[in-house]
Amino acid sequence: MDTTQLQGLIGTLAVLGLLALVVLPAVVGAVHDRRVDRQLERAAEERRASHRVARPA
């Protein structure tokens, strides 16, 4: 591997590293939002289930 190839490899790795630093917080945020959405849906279902009143026939 000569100097030009090594510089190209280092540049490519640097760009990929910066891309990961930029994308990672967005991915973590999206995963967190989905988890919160699931928790809210579960709480709403439990609330609906607890507020259902059995009507006498």
PyMOL Python script that loads the backbone (N, CA, C, O; Angstrom):
from pymol import cmd

cmd.read_pdbstr("""\
ATOM      1  N   MET A   1       0.859  -1.165   0.000  1.00  0.00           N
ATOM      2  CA  MET A   1       0.000   0.000   0.000  1.00  0.00           C
ATOM      3  C   MET A   1       0.906   1.228   0.000  1.00  0.00           C
ATOM      4  O   MET A   1       1.757   1.386   0.875  1.00  0.00           O
ATOM      5  N   ASP A   2       0.715   2.074  -0.968  1.00  0.00           N
ATOM      6  CA  ASP A   2       1.567   3.260  -1.028  1.00  0.00           C
ATOM      7  C   ASP A   2       0.904   4.429  -0.293  1.00  0.00           C
ATOM      8  O   ASP A   2      -0.192   4.297   0.252  1.00  0.00           O
ATOM      9  N   THR A   3       1.581   5.558  -0.291  1.00  0.00           N
ATOM     10  CA  THR A   3       1.137   6.722   0.478  1.00  0.00           C
ATOM     11  C   THR A   3      -0.217   7.229   0.006  1.00  0.00           C
ATOM     12  O   THR A   3      -1.055   7.595   0.830  1.00  0.00           O
ATOM     13  N   THR A   4      -0.446   7.259  -1.278  1.00  0.00           N
ATOM     14  CA  THR A   4      -1.712   7.767  -1.815  1.00  0.00           C
ATOM     15  C   THR A   4      -2.880   6.899  -1.372  1.00  0.00           C
ATOM     16  O   THR A   4      -3.933   7.408  -0.987  1.00  0.00           O
ATOM     17  N   GLN A   5      -2.690   5.596  -1.429  1.00  0.00           N
ATOM     18  CA  GLN A   5      -3.759   4.690  -0.994  1.00  0.00           C
ATOM     19  C   GLN A   5      -4.014   4.824   0.502  1.00  0.00           C
ATOM     20  O   GLN A   5      -5.161   4.787   0.948  1.00  0.00           O
ATOM     21  N   LEU A   6      -2.942   4.979   1.272  1.00  0.00           N
ATOM     22  CA  LEU A   6      -3.085   5.127   2.718  1.00  0.00           C
ATOM     23  C   LEU A   6      -3.825   6.415   3.056  1.00  0.00           C
ATOM     24  O   LEU A   6      -4.690   6.426   3.931  1.00  0.00           O
ATOM     25  N   GLN A   7      -3.488   7.498   2.367  1.00  0.00           N
ATOM     26  CA  GLN A   7      -4.185   8.760   2.595  1.00  0.00           C
ATOM     27  C   GLN A   7      -5.660   8.649   2.212  1.00  0.00           C
ATOM     28  O   GLN A   7      -6.528   9.192   2.895  1.00  0.00           O
ATOM     29  N   GLY A   8      -5.933   7.950   1.126  1.00  0.00           N
ATOM     30  CA  GLY A   8      -7.323   7.733   0.729  1.00  0.00           C
ATOM     31  C   GLY A   8      -8.084   6.928   1.760  1.00  0.00           C
ATOM     32  O   GLY A   8      -9.235   7.237   2.070  1.00  0.00           O
ATOM     33  N   LEU A   9      -7.445   5.891   2.296  1.00  0.00           N
ATOM     34  CA  LEU A   9      -8.073   5.075   3.327  1.00  0.00           C
ATOM     35  C   LEU A   9      -8.342   5.896   4.583  1.00  0.00           C
ATOM     36  O   LEU A   9      -9.425   5.811   5.162  1.00  0.00           O
ATOM     37  N   ILE A  10      -7.371   6.682   5.002  1.00  0.00           N
ATOM     38  CA  ILE A  10      -7.530   7.516   6.198  1.00  0.00           C
ATOM     39  C   ILE A  10      -8.653   8.529   5.978  1.00  0.00           C
ATOM     40  O   ILE A  10      -9.463   8.761   6.875  1.00  0.00           O
ATOM     41  N   GLY A  11      -8.702   9.128   4.802  1.00  0.00           N
ATOM     42  CA  GLY A  11      -9.766  10.084   4.497  1.00  0.00           C
ATOM     43  C   GLY A  11     -11.138   9.429   4.514  1.00  0.00           C
ATOM     44  O   GLY A  11     -12.098   9.987   5.046  1.00  0.00           O
ATOM     45  N   THR A  12     -11.221   8.241   3.926  1.00  0.00           N
ATOM     46  CA  THR A  12     -12.496   7.519   3.906  1.00  0.00           C
ATOM     47  C   THR A  12     -12.937   7.163   5.317  1.00  0.00           C
ATOM     48  O   THR A  12     -14.110   7.317   5.660  1.00  0.00           O
ATOM     49  N   LEU A  13     -12.012   6.693   6.131  1.00  0.00           N
ATOM     50  CA  LEU A  13     -12.354   6.341   7.512  1.00  0.00           C
ATOM     51  C   LEU A  13     -12.757   7.576   8.308  1.00  0.00           C
ATOM     52  O   LEU A  13     -13.650   7.509   9.152  1.00  0.00           O
ATOM     53  N   ALA A  14     -12.105   8.695   8.043  1.00  0.00           N
ATOM     54  CA  ALA A  14     -12.459   9.935   8.740  1.00  0.00           C
ATOM     55  C   ALA A  14     -13.879  10.374   8.365  1.00  0.00           C
ATOM     56  O   ALA A  14     -14.656  10.776   9.232  1.00  0.00           O
ATOM     57  N   VAL A  15     -14.209  10.296   7.094  1.00  0.00           N
ATOM     58  CA  VAL A  15     -15.555  10.686   6.649  1.00  0.00           C
ATOM     59  C   VAL A  15     -16.600   9.747   7.237  1.00  0.00           C
ATOM     60  O   VAL A  15     -17.647  10.201   7.697  1.00  0.00           O
ATOM     61  N   LEU A  16     -16.332   8.451   7.229  1.00  0.00           N
ATOM     62  CA  LEU A  16     -17.278   7.503   7.815  1.00  0.00           C
ATOM     63  C   LEU A  16     -17.438   7.722   9.320  1.00  0.00           C
ATOM     64  O   LEU A  16     -18.538   7.586   9.855  1.00  0.00           O
ATOM     65  N   GLY A  17     -16.354   8.056   9.995  1.00  0.00           N
ATOM     66  CA  GLY A  17     -16.429   8.349  11.424  1.00  0.00           C
ATOM     67  C   GLY A  17     -17.262   9.583  11.706  1.00  0.00           C
ATOM     68  O   GLY A  17     -18.065   9.593  12.640  1.00  0.00           O
ATOM     69  N   LEU A  18     -17.078  10.628  10.904  1.00  0.00           N
ATOM     70  CA  LEU A  18     -17.877  11.842  11.079  1.00  0.00           C
ATOM     71  C   LEU A  18     -19.345  11.574  10.763  1.00  0.00           C
ATOM     72  O   LEU A  18     -20.235  12.084  11.443  1.00  0.00           O
ATOM     73  N   LEU A  19     -19.591  10.779   9.738  1.00  0.00           N
ATOM     74  CA  LEU A  19     -20.968  10.421   9.409  1.00  0.00           C
ATOM     75  C   LEU A  19     -21.633   9.683  10.567  1.00  0.00           C
ATOM     76  O   LEU A  19     -22.791   9.942  10.896  1.00  0.00           O
ATOM     77  N   ALA A  20     -20.900   8.772  11.177  1.00  0.00           N
ATOM     78  CA  ALA A  20     -21.441   8.034  12.320  1.00  0.00           C
ATOM     79  C   ALA A  20     -21.743   8.986  13.478  1.00  0.00           C
ATOM     80  O   ALA A  20     -22.763   8.838  14.150  1.00  0.00           O
ATOM     81  N   LEU A  21     -20.865   9.960  13.714  1.00  0.00           N
ATOM     82  CA  LEU A  21     -21.097  10.921  14.787  1.00  0.00           C
ATOM     83  C   LEU A  21     -22.327  11.779  14.523  1.00  0.00           C
ATOM     84  O   LEU A  21     -23.006  12.189  15.465  1.00  0.00           O
ATOM     85  N   VAL A  22     -22.620  12.055  13.271  1.00  0.00           N
ATOM     86  CA  VAL A  22     -23.779  12.868  12.929  1.00  0.00           C
ATOM     87  C   VAL A  22     -25.063  12.042  12.968  1.00  0.00           C
ATOM     88  O   VAL A  22     -26.097  12.528  13.425  1.00  0.00           O
ATOM     89  N   VAL A  23     -25.006  10.808  12.495  1.00  0.00           N
ATOM     90  CA  VAL A  23     -26.208   9.978  12.374  1.00  0.00           C
ATOM     91  C   VAL A  23     -26.582   9.321  13.699  1.00  0.00           C
ATOM     92  O   VAL A  23     -27.768   9.137  13.974  1.00  0.00           O
ATOM     93  N   LEU A  24     -25.622   8.972  14.510  1.00  0.00           N
ATOM     94  CA  LEU A  24     -25.891   8.232  15.743  1.00  0.00           C
ATOM     95  C   LEU A  24     -26.891   8.929  16.669  1.00  0.00           C
ATOM     96  O   LEU A  24     -27.812   8.262  17.141  1.00  0.00           O
ATOM     97  N   PRO A  25     -26.769  10.217  16.956  1.00  0.00           N
ATOM     98  CA  PRO A  25     -27.763  10.849  17.831  1.00  0.00           C
ATOM     99  C   PRO A  25     -29.181  10.801  17.251  1.00  0.00           C
ATOM    100  O   PRO A  25     -30.148  10.657  17.999  1.00  0.00           O
ATOM    101  N   ALA A  26     -29.309  10.920  15.945  1.00  0.00           N
ATOM    102  CA  ALA A  26     -30.629  10.845  15.320  1.00  0.00           C
ATOM    103  C   ALA A  26     -31.222   9.452  15.488  1.00  0.00           C
ATOM    104  O   ALA A  26     -32.413   9.318  15.770  1.00  0.00           O
ATOM    105  N   VAL A  27     -30.421   8.431  15.322  1.00  0.00           N
ATOM    106  CA  VAL A  27     -30.905   7.054  15.473  1.00  0.00           C
ATOM    107  C   VAL A  27     -31.299   6.787  16.923  1.00  0.00           C
ATOM    108  O   VAL A  27     -32.337   6.182  17.190  1.00  0.00           O
ATOM    109  N   VAL A  28     -30.476   7.235  17.841  1.00  0.00           N
ATOM    110  CA  VAL A  28     -30.783   7.043  19.263  1.00  0.00           C
ATOM    111  C   VAL A  28     -32.075   7.770  19.614  1.00  0.00           C
ATOM    112  O   VAL A  28     -32.907   7.232  20.344  1.00  0.00           O
ATOM    113  N   GLY A  29     -32.250   8.978  19.107  1.00  0.00           N
ATOM    114  CA  GLY A  29     -33.481   9.736  19.367  1.00  0.00           C
ATOM    115  C   GLY A  29     -34.705   9.054  18.793  1.00  0.00           C
ATOM    116  O   GLY A  29     -35.751   9.021  19.441  1.00  0.00           O
ATOM    117  N   ALA A  30     -34.597   8.511  17.592  1.00  0.00           N
ATOM    118  CA  ALA A  30     -35.730   7.822  16.970  1.00  0.00           C
ATOM    119  C   ALA A  30     -36.109   6.579  17.766  1.00  0.00           C
ATOM    120  O   ALA A  30     -37.292   6.302  17.959  1.00  0.00           O
ATOM    121  N   VAL A  31     -35.117   5.835  18.227  1.00  0.00           N
ATOM    122  CA  VAL A  31     -35.391   4.635  19.034  1.00  0.00           C
ATOM    123  C   VAL A  31     -36.059   5.029  20.346  1.00  0.00           C
ATOM    124  O   VAL A  31     -36.995   4.368  20.795  1.00  0.00           O
ATOM    125  N   HIS A  32     -35.582   6.097  20.952  1.00  0.00           N
ATOM    126  CA  HIS A  32     -36.168   6.582  22.204  1.00  0.00           C
ATOM    127  C   HIS A  32     -37.619   7.009  21.989  1.00  0.00           C
ATOM    128  O   HIS A  32     -38.487   6.681  22.798  1.00  0.00           O
ATOM    129  N   ASP A  33     -37.886   7.733  20.914  1.00  0.00           N
ATOM    130  CA  ASP A  33     -39.251   8.166  20.619  1.00  0.00           C
ATOM    131  C   ASP A  33     -40.185   6.984  20.422  1.00  0.00           C
ATOM    132  O   ASP A  33     -41.323   7.005  20.892  1.00  0.00           O
ATOM    133  N   ARG A  34     -39.712   5.954  19.729  1.00  0.00           N
ATOM    134  CA  ARG A  34     -40.555   4.769  19.519  1.00  0.00           C
ATOM    135  C   ARG A  34     -40.866   4.082  20.842  1.00  0.00           C
ATOM    136  O   ARG A  34     -41.978   3.598  21.053  1.00  0.00           O
ATOM    137  N   ARG A  35     -39.874   4.042  21.734  1.00  0.00           N
ATOM    138  CA  ARG A  35     -40.092   3.404  23.038  1.00  0.00           C
ATOM    139  C   ARG A  35     -41.127   4.192  23.846  1.00  0.00           C
ATOM    140  O   ARG A  35     -42.006   3.605  24.477  1.00  0.00           O
ATOM    141  N   VAL A  36     -41.015   5.527  23.822  1.00  0.00           N
ATOM    142  CA  VAL A  36     -41.976   6.360  24.538  1.00  0.00           C
ATOM    143  C   VAL A  36     -43.368   6.202  23.935  1.00  0.00           C
ATOM    144  O   VAL A  36     -44.353   6.131  24.669  1.00  0.00           O
ATOM    145  N   ASP A  37     -43.460   6.146  22.604  1.00  0.00           N
ATOM    146  CA  ASP A  37     -44.756   5.945  21.952  1.00  0.00           C
ATOM    147  C   ASP A  37     -45.395   4.625  22.385  1.00  0.00           C
ATOM    148  O   ASP A  37     -46.595   4.568  22.651  1.00  0.00           O
ATOM    149  N   ARG A  38     -44.591   3.573  22.453  1.00  0.00           N
ATOM    150  CA  ARG A  38     -45.130   2.277  22.888  1.00  0.00           C
ATOM    151  C   ARG A  38     -45.623   2.353  24.335  1.00  0.00           C
ATOM    152  O   ARG A  38     -46.662   1.785  24.669  1.00  0.00           O
ATOM    153  N   GLN A  39     -44.878   3.055  25.192  1.00  0.00           N
ATOM    154  CA  GLN A  39     -45.293   3.195  26.585  1.00  0.00           C
ATOM    155  C   GLN A  39     -46.605   3.970  26.683  1.00  0.00           C
ATOM    156  O   GLN A  39     -47.486   3.610  27.464  1.00  0.00           O
ATOM    157  N   LEU A  40     -46.732   5.036  25.888  1.00  0.00           N
ATOM    158  CA  LEU A  40     -47.964   5.824  25.905  1.00  0.00           C
ATOM    159  C   LEU A  40     -49.148   5.012  25.395  1.00  0.00           C
ATOM    160  O   LEU A  40     -50.241   5.094  25.956  1.00  0.00           O
ATOM    161  N   GLU A  41     -48.945   4.234  24.347  1.00  0.00           N
ATOM    162  CA  GLU A  41     -50.023   3.394  23.823  1.00  0.00           C
ATOM    163  C   GLU A  41     -50.450   2.362  24.851  1.00  0.00           C
ATOM    164  O   GLU A  41     -51.641   2.120  25.047  1.00  0.00           O
ATOM    165  N   ARG A  42     -49.462   1.752  25.511  1.00  0.00           N
ATOM    166  CA  ARG A  42     -49.781   0.748  26.530  1.00  0.00           C
ATOM    167  C   ARG A  42     -50.558   1.387  27.679  1.00  0.00           C
ATOM    168  O   ARG A  42     -51.522   0.801  28.171  1.00  0.00           O
ATOM    169  N   ALA A  43     -50.149   2.586  28.112  1.00  0.00           N
ATOM    170  CA  ALA A  43     -50.845   3.271  29.199  1.00  0.00           C
ATOM    171  C   ALA A  43     -52.267   3.644  28.785  1.00  0.00           C
ATOM    172  O   ALA A  43     -53.190   3.539  29.592  1.00  0.00           O
ATOM    173  N   ALA A  44     -52.452   4.074  27.549  1.00  0.00           N
ATOM    174  CA  ALA A  44     -53.795   4.420  27.072  1.00  0.00           C
ATOM    175  C   ALA A  44     -54.686   3.183  27.025  1.00  0.00           C
ATOM    176  O   ALA A  44     -55.860   3.252  27.388  1.00  0.00           O
ATOM    177  N   GLU A  45     -54.142   2.057  26.585  1.00  0.00           N
ATOM    178  CA  GLU A  45     -54.931   0.817  26.557  1.00  0.00           C
ATOM    179  C   GLU A  45     -55.323   0.392  27.965  1.00  0.00           C
ATOM    180  O   GLU A  45     -56.460  -0.017  28.198  1.00  0.00           O
ATOM    181  N   GLU A  46     -54.388   0.488  28.903  1.00  0.00           N
ATOM    182  CA  GLU A  46     -54.692   0.123  30.284  1.00  0.00           C
ATOM    183  C   GLU A  46     -55.737   1.055  30.865  1.00  0.00           C
ATOM    184  O   GLU A  46     -56.612   0.628  31.619  1.00  0.00           O
ATOM    185  N   ARG A  47     -55.646   2.325  30.516  1.00  0.00           N
ATOM    186  CA  ARG A  47     -56.610   3.295  31.031  1.00  0.00           C
ATOM    187  C   ARG A  47     -57.998   3.018  30.472  1.00  0.00           C
ATOM    188  O   ARG A  47     -58.991   3.067  31.197  1.00  0.00           O
ATOM    189  N   ARG A  48     -58.061   2.721  29.157  1.00  0.00           N
ATOM    190  CA  ARG A  48     -59.353   2.394  28.559  1.00  0.00           C
ATOM    191  C   ARG A  48     -59.931   1.129  29.188  1.00  0.00           C
ATOM    192  O   ARG A  48     -61.131   1.051  29.451  1.00  0.00           O
ATOM    193  N   ALA A  49     -59.073   0.144  29.424  1.00  0.00           N
ATOM    194  CA  ALA A  49     -59.536  -1.117  30.005  1.00  0.00           C
ATOM    195  C   ALA A  49     -60.035  -0.908  31.431  1.00  0.00           C
ATOM    196  O   ALA A  49     -61.007  -1.544  31.839  1.00  0.00           O
ATOM    197  N   SER A  50     -59.399  -0.043  32.185  1.00  0.00           N
ATOM    198  CA  SER A  50     -59.804   0.163  33.576  1.00  0.00           C
ATOM    199  C   SER A  50     -61.050   1.027  33.680  1.00  0.00           C
ATOM    200  O   SER A  50     -61.738   0.985  34.701  1.00  0.00           O
ATOM    201  N   HIS A  51     -61.360   1.811  32.649  1.00  0.00           N
ATOM    202  CA  HIS A  51     -62.531   2.676  32.689  1.00  0.00           C
ATOM    203  C   HIS A  51     -63.764   2.024  32.073  1.00  0.00           C
ATOM    204  O   HIS A  51     -64.850   2.602  32.102  1.00  0.00           O
ATOM    205  N   ARG A  52     -63.607   0.855  31.527  1.00  0.00           N
ATOM    206  CA  ARG A  52     -64.771   0.152  30.983  1.00  0.00           C
ATOM    207  C   ARG A  52     -65.622  -0.337  32.142  1.00  0.00           C
ATOM    208  O   ARG A  52     -65.132  -0.950  33.090  1.00  0.00           O
ATOM    209  N   VAL A  53     -66.881  -0.055  32.038  1.00  0.00           N
ATOM    210  CA  VAL A  53     -67.809  -0.452  33.105  1.00  0.00           C
ATOM    211  C   VAL A  53     -68.725  -1.537  32.551  1.00  0.00           C
ATOM    212  O   VAL A  53     -69.327  -1.387  31.488  1.00  0.00           O
ATOM    213  N   ALA A  54     -68.812  -2.600  33.278  1.00  0.00           N
ATOM    214  CA  ALA A  54     -69.709  -3.679  32.854  1.00  0.00           C
ATOM    215  C   ALA A  54     -71.139  -3.228  33.101  1.00  0.00           C
ATOM    216  O   ALA A  54     -71.517  -2.900  34.225  1.00  0.00           O
ATOM    217  N   ARG A  55     -71.924  -3.218  32.035  1.00  0.00           N
ATOM    218  CA  ARG A  55     -73.321  -2.788  32.159  1.00  0.00           C
ATOM    219  C   ARG A  55     -74.198  -4.004  32.456  1.00  0.00           C
ATOM    220  O   ARG A  55     -74.065  -5.053  31.826  1.00  0.00           O
ATOM    221  N   PRO A  56     -75.068  -3.845  33.397  1.00  0.00           N
ATOM    222  CA  PRO A  56     -75.962  -4.978  33.700  1.00  0.00           C
ATOM    223  C   PRO A  56     -76.913  -5.238  32.537  1.00  0.00           C
ATOM    224  O   PRO A  56     -77.366  -4.313  31.862  1.00  0.00           O
ATOM    225  N   ALA A  57     -77.199  -6.489  32.324  1.00  0.00           N
ATOM    226  CA  ALA A  57     -78.078  -6.860  31.197  1.00  0.00           C
ATOM    227  C   ALA A  57     -79.523  -6.820  31.586  1.00  0.00           C
ATOM    228  O   ALA A  57     -80.393  -7.102  30.761  1.00  0.00           O
TER     229      ALA A  57
END
""", "prot")
cmd.dss("prot")
cmd.show_as("cartoon", "prot")
cmd.util.cbc("prot")
cmd.orient("prot")
